[in-house]
Each structure stands twice: as C-alpha cells, then as structure tokens.
C-alpha cells in the first residue's frame, strides 16, 4: 500500500518511530507492504516559511531528532475497510513483536 500512489493522506496518522538502535516500525511495516513516510523530513522551524527566524539545526537538536522519527501512515478518505484493517493489523503485529 503506497502513500505515493494515493497522494497525500487525507487525515494525518503520525506514529513515532523507535530509536535507531531499536526495532523500527517503518522497516517492519515496509516488509508487510505498508509504506510509511517521514512526516516532517525538514523540521518545521527549518522550513522555508520560518527561514526569517534564522533557526540553526544545532539550536534544535531534539526537534531535528524527532522530526526524523514521526511517520505518516496510509490512511485516506478513499481507503477501503480491508486496507485500513491491513494497516491496523500491521501496527498490532509490530507491537506484539511478531
């Protein structure tokens, strides 16, 4: 299930990815055919709209770290019930350490 094929999700469903040394929900879900994307690949304070505030990456270490760990899941208005169940089951499976 691809987020890119369907366009942007109509509703946000962010999920925090684990620390780099822990199991990653993104990698686990990808193996099940469920695509995730980094929700904020550029931290909000470093985006173009906020450039005039002149934030530097080094000033916001936690913001940068967290922005790389918040995932978007594929949930959107045209999604079928079976597709929603597939994503939900993928998350449950990850949480059960399967």
C-alpha positions as CSV (number, residue, x, y, z in Angstrom):
1,X,0.0,0.0,0.0
2,X,1.7,3.1,-1.2
3,X,1.2,6.7,0.0
4,X,2.8,8.0,-3.1
5,X,0.3,6.2,-5.4
6,X,-2.7,7.6,-3.5
7,X,-1.3,11.1,-3.0
8,X,-1.2,12.7,0.4
9,X,-3.2,11.2,3.2
10,X,-6.4,13.0,3.8
11,X,-6.0,12.6,7.5
12,X,-2.8,12.5,9.5
13,X,-2.0,9.4,11.4
14,X,1.5,10.0,12.8
15,X,3.4,7.2,14.5
16,X,6.7,7.7,16.3
17,X,9.5,5.5,15.0
18,X,11.8,4.0,17.6
19,X,15.3,5.0,18.3
20,X,17.8,3.9,15.7
21,X,19.1,1.0,17.8
22,X,15.6,-0.3,18.4
23,X,13.2,-2.1,16.1
24,X,11.8,0.3,13.5
25,X,8.0,0.3,12.7
26,X,8.8,1.7,9.3
27,X,11.0,-1.2,8.3
28,X,8.6,-3.7,9.8
29,X,5.6,-2.3,8.0
30,X,7.5,-2.0,4.8
31,X,8.2,-5.7,4.9
32,X,4.4,-6.2,5.1
33,X,3.8,-4.0,2.1
34,X,2.7,-0.9,4.1
35,X,4.5,2.2,3.1
36,X,5.3,4.9,5.7
37,X,6.9,8.3,5.1
38,X,8.8,10.6,7.4
39,X,6.1,13.2,8.2
40,X,8.4,16.1,8.6
41,X,11.6,15.4,6.7
42,X,12.5,19.1,7.3
43,X,11.8,20.2,10.9
44,X,9.1,22.8,10.9
45,X,11.4,25.6,12.3
46,X,13.8,25.0,9.4
47,X,11.2,25.1,6.7
48,X,11.1,27.9,4.2
49,X,8.2,29.7,5.8
50,X,10.2,30.1,9.0
51,X,13.5,31.0,7.4
52,X,13.4,34.6,8.6
53,X,13.6,33.4,12.2
54,X,17.1,32.1,11.3
55,X,17.0,28.9,13.4
56,X,20.0,26.7,13.0
57,X,19.9,22.9,13.1
58,X,22.4,22.8,16.0
59,X,20.0,25.0,18.1
60,X,17.2,22.5,17.8
61,X,18.7,19.0,18.4
62,X,15.6,17.4,19.7
63,X,13.4,19.0,17.1
64,X,15.7,17.6,14.4
65,X,15.8,14.1,16.0
66,X,12.0,13.9,16.5
67,X,11.2,15.2,13.0
68,X,13.1,12.2,11.6
69,X,11.1,9.7,13.7
70,X,7.4,10.8,13.2
71,X,5.9,8.6,10.5
72,X,2.8,9.1,8.3
73,X,0.7,6.0,7.9
74,X,-1.5,5.4,4.9
75,X,-5.0,6.5,5.9
76,X,-7.1,8.5,3.4
77,X,-10.7,9.1,2.5
78,X,-10.8,6.6,-0.4
79,X,-9.2,3.8,1.6
80,X,-11.2,0.5,1.7
81,X,-12.1,-1.0,5.0
82,X,-9.9,-4.0,4.2
83,X,-6.9,-1.7,3.6
84,X,-7.5,0.1,6.9
85,X,-7.6,-3.3,8.6
86,X,-4.3,-4.3,6.9
87,X,-2.5,-1.2,8.3
88,X,-4.1,-1.6,11.8
89,X,-3.1,-5.3,11.8
90,X,0.5,-4.4,10.7
91,X,0.8,-2.0,13.7
92,X,-0.7,-4.5,16.1
93,X,1.7,-7.2,14.8
94,X,4.6,-4.8,15.3
95,X,3.5,-4.0,18.9
96,X,3.2,-7.8,19.6
97,X,6.8,-8.2,18.4
98,X,5.8,-10.7,15.7
